Amino acid sequence: MVTRKKADDTADEQPNAAVVSTRQYAGGEGWAVGQQAPADVFRALDSAGSGEQVGPALHEHPGGYARLIVAKGGLITEGVKKELDAAEADESAEG
């Protein structure tokens, strides 16, 4: 006796779980342009109200007024990299 497969029998098939979109995982964790930020980065703002960024780049909100430079998982752009480098330069100049 020959049985024929019905067209709706394919519903039991599972998609290939090994296929991962390249956008889901960055090529390594880091702070290079084009990668995804491995953590949130904040920078404190001047308490005098000028809006100038002060102090180092922090991975936790420093309290008071602060600016979020990039959120975890966000794309590191040229502008973000520039701000991170400026924060590092400010920190090394103070230290």
PyMOL Python script that loads the backbone (N, CA, C, O; Angstrom):
from pymol import cmd

cmd.read_pdbstr("""\
ATOM      1  N   MET A   1       0.838  -1.177   0.000  1.00  0.00           N
ATOM      2  CA  MET A   1       0.000   0.000   0.000  1.00  0.00           C
ATOM      3  C   MET A   1       0.881   1.238   0.000  1.00  0.00           C
ATOM      4  O   MET A   1       1.818   1.321   0.794  1.00  0.00           O
ATOM      5  N   VAL A   2       0.612   2.177  -0.847  1.00  0.00           N
ATOM      6  CA  VAL A   2       1.392   3.394  -0.992  1.00  0.00           C
ATOM      7  C   VAL A   2       0.645   4.530  -0.291  1.00  0.00           C
ATOM      8  O   VAL A   2      -0.544   4.745  -0.527  1.00  0.00           O
ATOM      9  N   THR A   3       1.362   5.253   0.573  1.00  0.00           N
ATOM     10  CA  THR A   3       0.748   6.413   1.221  1.00  0.00           C
ATOM     11  C   THR A   3       1.345   7.673   0.629  1.00  0.00           C
ATOM     12  O   THR A   3       2.532   7.732   0.306  1.00  0.00           O
ATOM     13  N   ARG A   4       0.535   8.633   0.500  1.00  0.00           N
ATOM     14  CA  ARG A   4       1.002   9.901  -0.063  1.00  0.00           C
ATOM     15  C   ARG A   4       1.048  10.955   1.036  1.00  0.00           C
ATOM     16  O   ARG A   4       0.187  11.013   1.914  1.00  0.00           O
ATOM     17  N   LYS A   5       2.050  11.759   0.956  1.00  0.00           N
ATOM     18  CA  LYS A   5       2.212  12.843   1.929  1.00  0.00           C
ATOM     19  C   LYS A   5       1.315  14.005   1.540  1.00  0.00           C
ATOM     20  O   LYS A   5       1.325  14.449   0.392  1.00  0.00           O
ATOM     21  N   LYS A   6       0.552  14.487   2.481  1.00  0.00           N
ATOM     22  CA  LYS A   6      -0.318  15.620   2.225  1.00  0.00           C
ATOM     23  C   LYS A   6       0.497  16.908   2.263  1.00  0.00           C
ATOM     24  O   LYS A   6       1.548  16.961   2.902  1.00  0.00           O
ATOM     25  N   ALA A   7       0.023  17.925   1.595  1.00  0.00           N
ATOM     26  CA  ALA A   7       0.721  19.207   1.538  1.00  0.00           C
ATOM     27  C   ALA A   7       0.844  19.849   2.922  1.00  0.00           C
ATOM     28  O   ALA A   7       1.814  20.561   3.185  1.00  0.00           O
ATOM     29  N   ASP A   8      -0.130  19.607   3.812  1.00  0.00           N
ATOM     30  CA  ASP A   8      -0.098  20.234   5.132  1.00  0.00           C
ATOM     31  C   ASP A   8       0.753  19.457   6.136  1.00  0.00           C
ATOM     32  O   ASP A   8       0.840  19.865   7.294  1.00  0.00           O
ATOM     33  N   ASP A   9       1.379  18.359   5.736  1.00  0.00           N
ATOM     34  CA  ASP A   9       2.244  17.598   6.635  1.00  0.00           C
ATOM     35  C   ASP A   9       3.557  18.322   6.918  1.00  0.00           C
ATOM     36  O   ASP A   9       4.287  17.915   7.822  1.00  0.00           O
ATOM     37  N   THR A  10       3.877  19.360   6.191  1.00  0.00           N
ATOM     38  CA  THR A  10       5.132  20.097   6.386  1.00  0.00           C
ATOM     39  C   THR A  10       5.078  20.994   7.621  1.00  0.00           C
ATOM     40  O   THR A  10       6.101  21.561   8.007  1.00  0.00           O
ATOM     41  N   ALA A  11       3.930  21.134   8.239  1.00  0.00           N
ATOM     42  CA  ALA A  11       3.794  21.994   9.423  1.00  0.00           C
ATOM     43  C   ALA A  11       4.617  21.467  10.592  1.00  0.00           C
ATOM     44  O   ALA A  11       4.955  22.236  11.492  1.00  0.00           O
ATOM     45  N   ASP A  12       4.949  20.177  10.603  1.00  0.00           N
ATOM     46  CA  ASP A  12       5.736  19.603  11.693  1.00  0.00           C
ATOM     47  C   ASP A  12       7.231  19.877  11.553  1.00  0.00           C
ATOM     48  O   ASP A  12       7.986  19.669  12.504  1.00  0.00           O
ATOM     49  N   GLU A  13       7.667  20.336  10.392  1.00  0.00           N
ATOM     50  CA  GLU A  13       9.082  20.609  10.185  1.00  0.00           C
ATOM     51  C   GLU A  13       9.495  21.861  10.951  1.00  0.00           C
ATOM     52  O   GLU A  13       8.755  22.844  10.994  1.00  0.00           O
ATOM     53  N   GLN A  14      10.687  21.819  11.560  1.00  0.00           N
ATOM     54  CA  GLN A  14      11.206  22.944  12.315  1.00  0.00           C
ATOM     55  C   GLN A  14      12.194  23.735  11.456  1.00  0.00           C
ATOM     56  O   GLN A  14      12.904  23.147  10.641  1.00  0.00           O
ATOM     57  N   PRO A  15      12.249  25.055  11.627  1.00  0.00           N
ATOM     58  CA  PRO A  15      13.241  25.829  10.880  1.00  0.00           C
ATOM     59  C   PRO A  15      14.643  25.490  11.389  1.00  0.00           C
ATOM     60  O   PRO A  15      14.801  25.018  12.515  1.00  0.00           O
ATOM     61  N   ASN A  16      15.618  25.723  10.592  1.00  0.00           N
ATOM     62  CA  ASN A  16      16.998  25.437  10.967  1.00  0.00           C
ATOM     63  C   ASN A  16      17.429  26.412  12.066  1.00  0.00           C
ATOM     64  O   ASN A  16      17.582  27.607  11.814  1.00  0.00           O
ATOM     65  N   ALA A  17      17.621  25.903  13.273  1.00  0.00           N
ATOM     66  CA  ALA A  17      17.974  26.748  14.417  1.00  0.00           C
ATOM     67  C   ALA A  17      19.402  27.252  14.339  1.00  0.00           C
ATOM     68  O   ALA A  17      19.755  28.178  15.069  1.00  0.00           O
ATOM     69  N   ALA A  18      20.233  26.683  13.490  1.00  0.00           N
ATOM     70  CA  ALA A  18      21.630  27.092  13.385  1.00  0.00           C
ATOM     71  C   ALA A  18      21.805  28.355  12.548  1.00  0.00           C
ATOM     72  O   ALA A  18      22.880  28.954  12.550  1.00  0.00           O
ATOM     73  N   VAL A  19      20.784  28.755  11.848  1.00  0.00           N
ATOM     74  CA  VAL A  19      20.891  29.953  11.029  1.00  0.00           C
ATOM     75  C   VAL A  19      20.653  31.168  11.916  1.00  0.00           C
ATOM     76  O   VAL A  19      19.576  31.326  12.492  1.00  0.00           O
ATOM     77  N   VAL A  20      21.674  32.032  12.021  1.00  0.00           N
ATOM     78  CA  VAL A  20      21.592  33.225  12.864  1.00  0.00           C
ATOM     79  C   VAL A  20      21.877  34.444  11.996  1.00  0.00           C
ATOM     80  O   VAL A  20      22.852  34.479  11.246  1.00  0.00           O
ATOM     81  N   SER A  21      21.038  35.404  12.109  1.00  0.00           N
ATOM     82  CA  SER A  21      21.250  36.642  11.374  1.00  0.00           C
ATOM     83  C   SER A  21      22.531  37.301  11.854  1.00  0.00           C
ATOM     84  O   SER A  21      22.798  37.321  13.055  1.00  0.00           O
ATOM     85  N   THR A  22      23.319  37.834  10.950  1.00  0.00           N
ATOM     86  CA  THR A  22      24.568  38.488  11.351  1.00  0.00           C
ATOM     87  C   THR A  22      24.317  39.768  12.139  1.00  0.00           C
ATOM     88  O   THR A  22      25.230  40.257  12.805  1.00  0.00           O
ATOM     89  N   ARG A  23      23.127  40.318  12.085  1.00  0.00           N
ATOM     90  CA  ARG A  23      22.808  41.523  12.845  1.00  0.00           C
ATOM     91  C   ARG A  23      22.540  41.226  14.321  1.00  0.00           C
ATOM     92  O   ARG A  23      22.545  42.145  15.140  1.00  0.00           O
ATOM     93  N   GLN A  24      22.306  39.966  14.673  1.00  0.00           N
ATOM     94  CA  GLN A  24      22.005  39.636  16.060  1.00  0.00           C
ATOM     95  C   GLN A  24      23.251  39.627  16.933  1.00  0.00           C
ATOM     96  O   GLN A  24      23.162  39.925  18.124  1.00  0.00           O
ATOM     97  N   TYR A  25      24.388  39.301  16.384  1.00  0.00           N
ATOM     98  CA  TYR A  25      25.616  39.203  17.165  1.00  0.00           C
ATOM     99  C   TYR A  25      26.716  40.004  16.490  1.00  0.00           C
ATOM    100  O   TYR A  25      27.037  39.790  15.321  1.00  0.00           O
ATOM    101  N   ALA A  26      27.288  40.933  17.250  1.00  0.00           N
ATOM    102  CA  ALA A  26      28.390  41.725  16.708  1.00  0.00           C
ATOM    103  C   ALA A  26      29.636  40.857  16.665  1.00  0.00           C
ATOM    104  O   ALA A  26      29.737  39.887  17.416  1.00  0.00           O
ATOM    105  N   GLY A  27      30.553  41.178  15.831  1.00  0.00           N
ATOM    106  CA  GLY A  27      31.806  40.433  15.744  1.00  0.00           C
ATOM    107  C   GLY A  27      32.692  40.729  16.925  1.00  0.00           C
ATOM    108  O   GLY A  27      33.667  41.469  16.794  1.00  0.00           O
ATOM    109  N   GLY A  28      32.381  40.174  18.068  1.00  0.00           N
ATOM    110  CA  GLY A  28      33.160  40.427  19.273  1.00  0.00           C
ATOM    111  C   GLY A  28      32.617  41.626  20.021  1.00  0.00           C
ATOM    112  O   GLY A  28      32.016  42.523  19.430  1.00  0.00           O
ATOM    113  N   GLU A  29      32.830  41.633  21.308  1.00  0.00           N
ATOM    114  CA  GLU A  29      32.366  42.774  22.093  1.00  0.00           C
ATOM    115  C   GLU A  29      33.460  43.811  22.162  1.00  0.00           C
ATOM    116  O   GLU A  29      34.622  43.487  22.405  1.00  0.00           O
ATOM    117  N   GLY A  30      33.097  45.033  21.953  1.00  0.00           N
ATOM    118  CA  GLY A  30      34.081  46.094  22.005  1.00  0.00           C
ATOM    119  C   GLY A  30      33.452  47.432  21.718  1.00  0.00           C
ATOM    120  O   GLY A  30      32.232  47.564  21.614  1.00  0.00           O
ATOM    121  N   TRP A  31      34.287  48.396  21.595  1.00  0.00           N
ATOM    122  CA  TRP A  31      33.819  49.760  21.421  1.00  0.00           C
ATOM    123  C   TRP A  31      34.241  50.327  20.080  1.00  0.00           C
ATOM    124  O   TRP A  31      34.365  51.544  19.942  1.00  0.00           O
ATOM    125  N   ALA A  32      34.465  49.477  19.087  1.00  0.00           N
ATOM    126  CA  ALA A  32      34.847  49.927  17.755  1.00  0.00           C
ATOM    127  C   ALA A  32      33.614  50.378  16.974  1.00  0.00           C
ATOM    128  O   ALA A  32      32.507  49.890  17.203  1.00  0.00           O
ATOM    129  N   VAL A  33      33.819  51.304  16.060  1.00  0.00           N
ATOM    130  CA  VAL A  33      32.730  51.790  15.209  1.00  0.00           C
ATOM    131  C   VAL A  33      32.133  50.612  14.452  1.00  0.00           C
ATOM    132  O   VAL A  33      32.854  49.810  13.859  1.00  0.00           O
ATOM    133  N   GLY A  34      30.810  50.518  14.480  1.00  0.00           N
ATOM    134  CA  GLY A  34      30.105  49.453  13.793  1.00  0.00           C
ATOM    135  C   GLY A  34      29.740  48.288  14.693  1.00  0.00           C
ATOM    136  O   GLY A  34      28.953  47.428  14.296  1.00  0.00           O
ATOM    137  N   GLN A  35      30.300  48.240  15.909  1.00  0.00           N
ATOM    138  CA  GLN A  35      29.967  47.164  16.839  1.00  0.00           C
ATOM    139  C   GLN A  35      28.819  47.587  17.745  1.00  0.00           C
ATOM    140  O   GLN A  35      28.431  48.755  17.778  1.00  0.00           O
ATOM    141  N   GLN A  36      28.286  46.619  18.475  1.00  0.00           N
ATOM    142  CA  GLN A  36      27.222  46.911  19.436  1.00  0.00           C
ATOM    143  C   GLN A  36      27.855  47.180  20.795  1.00  0.00           C
ATOM    144  O   GLN A  36      28.780  46.482  21.212  1.00  0.00           O
ATOM    145  N   ALA A  37      27.347  48.198  21.476  1.00  0.00           N
ATOM    146  CA  ALA A  37      27.876  48.564  22.791  1.00  0.00           C
ATOM    147  C   ALA A  37      27.622  47.441  23.792  1.00  0.00           C
ATOM    148  O   ALA A  37      26.483  46.999  23.940  1.00  0.00           O
ATOM    149  N   PRO A  38      28.668  46.971  24.486  1.00  0.00           N
ATOM    150  CA  PRO A  38      28.482  45.909  25.463  1.00  0.00           C
ATOM    151  C   PRO A  38      27.850  46.384  26.779  1.00  0.00           C
ATOM    152  O   PRO A  38      27.467  45.560  27.609  1.00  0.00           O
ATOM    153  N   ALA A  39      27.739  47.699  26.974  1.00  0.00           N
ATOM    154  CA  ALA A  39      27.148  48.226  28.212  1.00  0.00           C
ATOM    155  C   ALA A  39      26.649  49.646  27.968  1.00  0.00           C
ATOM    156  O   ALA A  39      27.035  50.291  26.993  1.00  0.00           O
ATOM    157  N   ASP A  40      25.783  50.128  28.869  1.00  0.00           N
ATOM    158  CA  ASP A  40      25.360  51.525  28.832  1.00  0.00           C
ATOM    159  C   ASP A  40      26.558  52.403  29.172  1.00  0.00           C
ATOM    160  O   ASP A  40      27.446  51.994  29.920  1.00  0.00           O
ATOM    161  N   VAL A  41      26.576  53.619  28.615  1.00  0.00           N
ATOM    162  CA  VAL A  41      27.619  54.575  28.958  1.00  0.00           C
ATOM    163  C   VAL A  41      26.961  55.922  29.222  1.00  0.00           C
ATOM    164  O   VAL A  41      26.232  56.451  28.382  1.00  0.00           O
ATOM    165  N   PHE A  42      27.232  56.465  30.408  1.00  0.00           N
ATOM    166  CA  PHE A  42      26.716  57.764  30.822  1.00  0.00           C
ATOM    167  C   PHE A  42      27.888  58.713  31.060  1.00  0.00           C
ATOM    168  O   PHE A  42      29.024  58.285  31.264  1.00  0.00           O
ATOM    169  N   ARG A  43      27.589  59.989  31.028  1.00  0.00           N
ATOM    170  CA  ARG A  43      28.575  60.986  31.428  1.00  0.00           C
ATOM    171  C   ARG A  43      27.842  62.073  32.177  1.00  0.00           C
ATOM    172  O   ARG A  43      26.804  62.562  31.731  1.00  0.00           O
ATOM    173  N   ALA A  44      28.390  62.450  33.324  1.00  0.00           N
ATOM    174  CA  ALA A  44      27.765  63.474  34.156  1.00  0.00           C
ATOM    175  C   ALA A  44      27.766  64.815  33.438  1.00  0.00           C
ATOM    176  O   ALA A  44      28.663  65.113  32.650  1.00  0.00           O
ATOM    177  N   LEU A  45      26.751  65.614  33.723  1.00  0.00           N
ATOM    178  CA  LEU A  45      26.666  66.973  33.191  1.00  0.00           C
ATOM    179  C   LEU A  45      26.982  67.959  34.299  1.00  0.00           C
ATOM    180  O   LEU A  45      26.740  67.685  35.474  1.00  0.00           O
ATOM    181  N   ASP A  46      27.515  69.091  33.926  1.00  0.00           N
ATOM    182  CA  ASP A  46      27.880  70.142  34.863  1.00  0.00           C
ATOM    183  C   ASP A  46      26.667  70.530  35.708  1.00  0.00           C
ATOM    184  O   ASP A  46      25.598  70.811  35.167  1.00  0.00           O
ATOM    185  N   SER A  47      26.829  70.546  37.012  1.00  0.00           N
ATOM    186  CA  SER A  47      25.710  70.853  37.911  1.00  0.00           C
ATOM    187  C   SER A  47      25.319  72.323  37.873  1.00  0.00           C
ATOM    188  O   SER A  47      24.253  72.683  38.371  1.00  0.00           O
ATOM    189  N   ALA A  48      26.152  73.181  37.296  1.00  0.00           N
ATOM    190  CA  ALA A  48      25.844  74.603  37.195  1.00  0.00           C
ATOM    191  C   ALA A  48      24.776  74.876  36.142  1.00  0.00           C
ATOM    192  O   ALA A  48      24.262  75.992  36.058  1.00  0.00           O
ATOM    193  N   GLY A  49      24.440  73.884  35.348  1.00  0.00           N
ATOM    194  CA  GLY A  49      23.380  74.040  34.371  1.00  0.00           C
ATOM    195  C   GLY A  49      23.865  74.409  32.984  1.00  0.00           C
ATOM    196  O   GLY A  49      23.050  74.699  32.108  1.00  0.00           O
ATOM    197  N   SER A  50      25.171  74.405  32.760  1.00  0.00           N
ATOM    198  CA  SER A  50      25.685  74.747  31.434  1.00  0.00           C
ATOM    199  C   SER A  50      25.474  73.624  30.429  1.00  0.00           C
ATOM    200  O   SER A  50      25.497  73.860  29.221  1.00  0.00           O
ATOM    201  N   GLY A  51      25.267  72.390  30.925  1.00  0.00           N
ATOM    202  CA  GLY A  51      25.074  71.255  30.040  1.00  0.00           C
ATOM    203  C   GLY A  51      26.365  70.636  29.560  1.00  0.00           C
ATOM    204  O   GLY A  51      26.349  69.698  28.763  1.00  0.00           O
ATOM    205  N   GLU A  52      27.496  71.157  30.040  1.00  0.00           N
ATOM    206  CA  GLU A  52      28.788  70.615  29.643  1.00  0.00           C
ATOM    207  C   GLU A  52      29.025  69.268  30.318  1.00  0.00           C
ATOM    208  O   GLU A  52      28.736  69.092  31.501  1.00  0.00           O
ATOM    209  N   GLN A  53      29.557  68.321  29.544  1.00  0.00           N
ATOM    210  CA  GLN A  53      29.845  67.004  30.102  1.00  0.00           C
ATOM    211  C   GLN A  53      31.123  67.073  30.925  1.00  0.00           C
ATOM    212  O   GLN A  53      32.110  67.687  30.519  1.00  0.00           O
ATOM    213  N   VAL A  54      31.086  66.435  32.083  1.00  0.00           N
ATOM    214  CA  VAL A  54      32.247  66.429  32.972  1.00  0.00           C
ATOM    215  C   VAL A  54      32.496  65.019  33.479  1.00  0.00           C
ATOM    216  O   VAL A  54      31.594  64.182  33.497  1.00  0.00           O
ATOM    217  N   GLY A  55      33.712  64.772  33.882  1.00  0.00           N
ATOM    218  CA  GLY A  55      34.040  63.493  34.482  1.00  0.00           C
ATOM    219  C   GLY A  55      34.190  62.378  33.470  1.00  0.00           C
ATOM    220  O   GLY A  55      34.073  62.590  32.263  1.00  0.00           O
ATOM    221  N   PRO A  56      34.453  61.183  33.982  1.00  0.00           N
ATOM    222  CA  PRO A  56      34.682  60.030  33.116  1.00  0.00           C
ATOM    223  C   PRO A  56      33.379  59.455  32.560  1.00  0.00           C
ATOM    224  O   PRO A  56      32.286  59.796  33.012  1.00  0.00           O
ATOM    225  N   ALA A  57      33.521  58.587  31.582  1.00  0.00           N
ATOM    226  CA  ALA A  57      32.385  57.829  31.057  1.00  0.00           C
ATOM    227  C   ALA A  57      32.121  56.694  32.031  1.00  0.00           C
ATOM    228  O   ALA A  57      33.036  55.950  32.386  1.00  0.00           O
ATOM    229  N   LEU A  58      30.868  56.557  32.465  1.00  0.00           N
ATOM    230  CA  LEU A  58      30.499  55.565  33.468  1.00  0.00           C
ATOM    231  C   LEU A  58      29.478  54.586  32.903  1.00  0.00           C
ATOM    232  O   LEU A  58      28.702  54.931  32.012  1.00  0.00           O
ATOM    233  N   HIS A  59      29.483  53.361  33.429  1.00  0.00           N
ATOM    234  CA  HIS A  59      28.531  52.351  32.969  1.00  0.00           C
ATOM    235  C   HIS A  59      27.261  52.323  33.811  1.00  0.00           C
ATOM    236  O   HIS A  59      26.345  51.555  33.518  1.00  0.00           O
ATOM    237  N   GLU A  60      27.194  53.145  34.847  1.00  0.00           N
ATOM    238  CA  GLU A  60      25.982  53.298  35.654  1.00  0.00           C
ATOM    239  C   GLU A  60      25.676  54.784  35.761  1.00  0.00           C
ATOM    240  O   GLU A  60      26.582  55.617  35.733  1.00  0.00           O
ATOM    241  N   HIS A  61      24.400  55.111  35.885  1.00  0.00           N
ATOM    242  CA  HIS A  61      23.998  56.512  35.994  1.00  0.00           C
ATOM    243  C   HIS A  61      24.656  57.123  37.226  1.00  0.00           C
ATOM    244  O   HIS A  61      24.523  56.580  38.323  1.00  0.00           O
ATOM    245  N   PRO A  62      25.367  58.249  37.068  1.00  0.00           N
ATOM    246  CA  PRO A  62      26.083  58.842  38.196  1.00  0.00           C
ATOM    247  C   PRO A  62      25.195  59.600  39.173  1.00  0.00           C
ATOM    248  O   PRO A  62      25.684  60.078  40.197  1.00  0.00           O
ATOM    249  N   GLY A  63      23.912  59.723  38.886  1.00  0.00           N
ATOM    250  CA  GLY A  63      23.021  60.494  39.744  1.00  0.00           C
ATOM    251  C   GLY A  63      23.052  61.947  39.314  1.00  0.00           C
ATOM    252  O   GLY A  63      23.982  62.377  38.632  1.00  0.00           O
ATOM    253  N   GLY A  64      22.059  62.691  39.700  1.00  0.00           N
ATOM    254  CA  GLY A  64      21.997  64.083  39.269  1.00  0.00           C
ATOM    255  C   GLY A  64      21.746  64.168  37.773  1.00  0.00           C
ATOM    256  O   GLY A  64      20.989  63.376  37.213  1.00  0.00           O
ATOM    257  N   TYR A  65      22.390  65.136  37.134  1.00  0.00           N
ATOM    258  CA  TYR A  65      22.229  65.310  35.696  1.00  0.00           C
ATOM    259  C   TYR A  65      23.296  64.490  34.972  1.00  0.00           C
ATOM    260  O   TYR A  65      24.481  64.555  35.299  1.00  0.00           O
ATOM    261  N   ALA A  66      22.851  63.726  33.992  1.00  0.00           N
ATOM    262  CA  ALA A  66      23.781  62.921  33.211  1.00  0.00           C
ATOM    263  C   ALA A  66      23.212  62.715  31.817  1.00  0.00           C
ATOM    264  O   ALA A  66      22.010  62.854  31.588  1.00  0.00           O
ATOM    265  N   ARG A  67      24.084  62.389  30.913  1.00  0.00           N
ATOM    266  CA  ARG A  67      23.701  62.144  29.523  1.00  0.00           C
ATOM    267  C   ARG A  67      24.040  60.706  29.169  1.00  0.00           C
ATOM    268  O   ARG A  67      25.134  60.224  29.461  1.00  0.00           O
ATOM    269  N   LEU A  68      23.088  60.026  28.536  1.00  0.00           N
ATOM    270  CA  LEU A  68      23.334  58.677  28.046  1.00  0.00           C
ATOM    271  C   LEU A  68      24.032  58.811  26.691  1.00  0.00           C
ATOM    272  O   LEU A  68      23.450  59.335  25.741  1.00  0.00           O
ATOM    273  N   ILE A  69      25.271  58.342  26.604  1.00  0.00           N
ATOM    274  CA  ILE A  69      26.016  58.420  25.354  1.00  0.00           C
ATOM    275  C   ILE A  69      25.573  57.300  24.426  1.00  0.00           C
ATOM    276  O   ILE A  69      25.315  57.536  23.246  1.00  0.00           O
ATOM    277  N   VAL A  70      25.482  56.078  24.953  1.00  0.00           N
ATOM    278  CA  VAL A  70      25.020  54.943  24.161  1.00  0.00           C
ATOM    279  C   VAL A  70      24.422  53.905  25.100  1.00  0.00           C
ATOM    280  O   VAL A  70      24.920  53.696  26.206  1.00  0.00           O
ATOM    281  N   ALA A  71      23.362  53.264  24.658  1.00  0.00           N
ATOM    282  CA  ALA A  71      22.715  52.214  25.448  1.00  0.00           C
ATOM    283  C   ALA A  71      23.291  50.860  25.055  1.00  0.00           C
ATOM    284  O   ALA A  71      23.759  50.671  23.932  1.00  0.00           O
ATOM    285  N   LYS A  72      23.250  49.929  25.987  1.00  0.00           N
ATOM    286  CA  LYS A  72      23.733  48.576  25.728  1.00  0.00           C
ATOM    287  C   LYS A  72      23.042  48.025  24.488  1.00  0.00           C
ATOM    288  O   LYS A  72      21.819  48.097  24.364  1.00  0.00           O
ATOM    289  N   GLY A  73      23.831  47.479  23.576  1.00  0.00           N
ATOM    290  CA  GLY A  73      23.290  46.924  22.346  1.00  0.00           C
ATOM    291  C   GLY A  73      23.162  47.925  21.228  1.00  0.00           C
ATOM    292  O   GLY A  73      22.880  47.559  20.087  1.00  0.00           O
ATOM    293  N   GLY A  74      23.373  49.217  21.552  1.00  0.00           N
ATOM    294  CA  GLY A  74      23.290  50.252  20.532  1.00  0.00           C
ATOM    295  C   GLY A  74      24.508  50.244  19.627  1.00  0.00           C
ATOM    296  O   GLY A  74      25.572  49.756  20.008  1.00  0.00           O
ATOM    297  N   LEU A  75      24.351  50.776  18.450  1.00  0.00           N
ATOM    298  CA  LEU A  75      25.422  50.812  17.469  1.00  0.00           C
ATOM    299  C   LEU A  75      26.440  51.883  17.836  1.00  0.00           C
ATOM    300  O   LEU A  75      26.079  53.024  18.122  1.00  0.00           O
ATOM    301  N   ILE A  76      27.717  51.502  17.827  1.00  0.00           N
ATOM    302  CA  ILE A  76      28.783  52.476  18.044  1.00  0.00           C
ATOM    303  C   ILE A  76      29.001  53.208  16.723  1.00  0.00           C
ATOM    304  O   ILE A  76      29.468  52.622  15.746  1.00  0.00           O
ATOM    305  N   THR A  77      28.660  54.490  16.706  1.00  0.00           N
ATOM    306  CA  THR A  77      28.824  55.319  15.518  1.00  0.00           C
ATOM    307  C   THR A  77      30.072  56.176  15.678  1.00  0.00           C
ATOM    308  O   THR A  77      30.715  56.157  16.728  1.00  0.00           O
ATOM    309  N   GLU A  78      30.410  56.921  14.648  1.00  0.00           N
ATOM    310  CA  GLU A  78      31.559  57.829  14.714  1.00  0.00           C
ATOM    311  C   GLU A  78      31.367  58.850  15.845  1.00  0.00           C
ATOM    312  O   GLU A  78      32.307  59.166  16.573  1.00  0.00           O
ATOM    313  N   GLY A  79      30.135  59.359  15.980  1.00  0.00           N
ATOM    314  CA  GLY A  79      29.853  60.343  17.026  1.00  0.00           C
ATOM    315  C   GLY A  79      30.002  59.775  18.429  1.00  0.00           C
ATOM    316  O   GLY A  79      30.558  60.429  19.312  1.00  0.00           O
ATOM    317  N   VAL A  80      29.505  58.555  18.635  1.00  0.00           N
ATOM    318  CA  VAL A  80      29.630  57.893  19.937  1.00  0.00           C
ATOM    319  C   VAL A  80      31.097  57.665  20.250  1.00  0.00           C
ATOM    320  O   VAL A  80      31.542  57.935  21.366  1.00  0.00           O
ATOM    321  N   LYS A  81      31.854  57.173  19.283  1.00  0.00           N
ATOM    322  CA  LYS A  81      33.280  56.914  19.483  1.00  0.00           C
ATOM    323  C   LYS A  81      34.018  58.202  19.832  1.00  0.00           C
ATOM    324  O   LYS A  81      34.912  58.204  20.678  1.00  0.00           O
ATOM    325  N   LYS A  82      33.638  59.291  19.177  1.00  0.00           N
ATOM    326  CA  LYS A  82      34.247  60.599  19.430  1.00  0.00           C
ATOM    327  C   LYS A  82      33.994  61.038  20.879  1.00  0.00           C
ATOM    328  O   LYS A  82      34.896  61.542  21.549  1.00  0.00           O
ATOM    329  N   GLU A  83      32.761  60.840  21.352  1.00  0.00           N
ATOM    330  CA  GLU A  83      32.420  61.211  22.733  1.00  0.00           C
ATOM    331  C   GLU A  83      33.142  60.333  23.747  1.00  0.00           C
ATOM    332  O   GLU A  83      33.594  60.821  24.783  1.00  0.00           O
ATOM    333  N   LEU A  84      33.252  59.036  23.453  1.00  0.00           N
ATOM    334  CA  LEU A  84      33.969  58.135  24.354  1.00  0.00           C
ATOM    335  C   LEU A  84      35.453  58.508  24.426  1.00  0.00           C
ATOM    336  O   LEU A  84      36.047  58.505  25.504  1.00  0.00           O
ATOM    337  N   ASP A  85      36.038  58.824  23.289  1.00  0.00           N
ATOM    338  CA  ASP A  85      37.439  59.237  23.253  1.00  0.00           C
ATOM    339  C   ASP A  85      37.645  60.559  23.990  1.00  0.00           C
ATOM    340  O   ASP A  85      38.658  60.740  24.665  1.00  0.00           O
ATOM    341  N   ALA A  86      36.692  61.481  23.864  1.00  0.00           N
ATOM    342  CA  ALA A  86      36.785  62.761  24.568  1.00  0.00           C
ATOM    343  C   ALA A  86      36.704  62.553  26.076  1.00  0.00           C
ATOM    344  O   ALA A  86      37.423  63.204  26.834  1.00  0.00           O
ATOM    345  N   ALA A  87      35.844  61.661  26.504  1.00  0.00           N
ATOM    346  CA  ALA A  87      35.727  61.370  27.939  1.00  0.00           C
ATOM    347  C   ALA A  87      37.025  60.764  28.465  1.00  0.00           C
ATOM    348  O   ALA A  87      37.472  61.093  29.564  1.00  0.00           O
ATOM    349  N   GLU A  88      37.620  59.886  27.678  1.00  0.00           N
ATOM    350  CA  GLU A  88      38.878  59.259  28.077  1.00  0.00           C
ATOM    351  C   GLU A  88      40.001  60.294  28.123  1.00  0.00           C
ATOM    352  O   GLU A  88      40.840  60.254  29.023  1.00  0.00           O
ATOM    353  N   ALA A  89      40.023  61.220  27.162  1.00  0.00           N
ATOM    354  CA  ALA A  89      41.039  62.268  27.125  1.00  0.00           C
ATOM    355  C   ALA A  89      40.883  63.203  28.326  1.00  0.00           C
ATOM    356  O   ALA A  89      41.872  63.589  28.948  1.00  0.00           O
ATOM    357  N   ASP A  90      39.631  63.568  28.650  1.00  0.00           N
ATOM    358  CA  ASP A  90      39.375  64.420  29.807  1.00  0.00           C
ATOM    359  C   ASP A  90      39.821  63.750  31.092  1.00  0.00           C
ATOM    360  O   ASP A  90      40.396  64.394  31.970  1.00  0.00           O
ATOM    361  N   GLU A  91      39.554  62.443  31.202  1.00  0.00           N
ATOM    362  CA  GLU A  91      39.916  61.697  32.405  1.00  0.00           C
ATOM    363  C   GLU A  91      41.429  61.611  32.566  1.00  0.00           C
ATOM    364  O   GLU A  91      41.941  61.781  33.673  1.00  0.00           O
ATOM    365  N   SER A  92      42.152  61.350  31.475  1.00  0.00           N
ATOM    366  CA  SER A  92      43.606  61.234  31.565  1.00  0.00           C
ATOM    367  C   SER A  92      44.261  62.597  31.804  1.00  0.00           C
ATOM    368  O   SER A  92      45.333  62.667  32.405  1.00  0.00           O
ATOM    369  N   ALA A  93      43.630  63.675  31.341  1.00  0.00           N
ATOM    370  CA  ALA A  93      44.172  65.018  31.571  1.00  0.00           C
ATOM    371  C   ALA A  93      44.040  65.417  33.034  1.00  0.00           C
ATOM    372  O   ALA A  93      44.893  66.123  33.571  1.00  0.00           O
ATOM    373  N   GLU A  94      42.952  64.957  33.685  1.00  0.00           N
ATOM    374  CA  GLU A  94      42.735  65.268  35.105  1.00  0.00           C
ATOM    375  C   GLU A  94      43.638  64.442  36.008  1.00  0.00           C
ATOM    376  O   GLU A  94      44.080  64.916  37.055  1.00  0.00           O
ATOM    377  N   GLY A  95      43.915  63.195  35.599  1.00  0.00           N
ATOM    378  CA  GLY A  95      44.643  62.255  36.437  1.00  0.00           C
ATOM    379  C   GLY A  95      46.095  62.450  36.333  1.00  0.00           C
ATOM    380  O   GLY A  95      46.862  61.735  36.978  1.00  0.00           O
TER     381      GLY A  95
END
""", "prot")
cmd.dss("prot")
cmd.show_as("cartoon", "prot")
cmd.util.cbc("prot")
cmd.orient("prot")
